[in-house]
Amino acid sequence: MLCVQETKLVSLNTSNCFSLWGSNDISWVHRGIDREGEGILTMWDNKVFKCVSVEEGKGYVLLAVDYKYGASDSNVKVLIMNVYAPCSNKRESDIMERNRGQIGKC
C-alpha cells in the first residue's frame, strides 16, 4: 500500500502508476489537485488487497479492502484512509469525524 499526499498532479495515467510501483498488478485511486494544491494518490498490490469500496471527498480517499495476509487464504476487512489537510488540524478532525461511521461498516 502506498499513500502519497500533495502529489501536485492534475492527472495520472496507467504507465505512470506502473512505473512508480514497478509492476502492473496494481490498482489506484488518484484525486487530482485543485486550487488548494491537494493531490492524493493511493496505490495497492492486487495480490494483497482487494478493494471492496472507495469513497472520495475533499481532502481524503477512504478505501474498504480485504487484506490477504500470510500464506493462508484468510482475509481481514480493513479501512484505509489517505488524508491531506495542509496545516489544518481542524480540517483533519472534520474529515475524521465525518467518516467515523464508516468504522462500524468494516
HELIX and SHEET records of a PDB file:
HELIX    1   1 THR A   14  TRP A   21  1                                   8    
HELIX    2   2 ASN A   89  ARG A   98  1                                  10    
HELIX    3   3 ARG A  100  LYS A  105  5                                   6    
SHEET    1   A 3 LEU A   2  GLN A   5  0                                        
SHEET    2   A 3 ILE A  40  ASP A  45 -1                                        
SHEET    3   A 3 ILE A  26  ARG A  31 -1                                        
SHEET    1   B 3 PHE A  49  GLY A  57  0                                        
SHEET    2   B 3 TYR A  60  LYS A  68 -1                                        
SHEET    3   B 3 ASN A  75  VAL A  83 -1                                        
END                                                                             
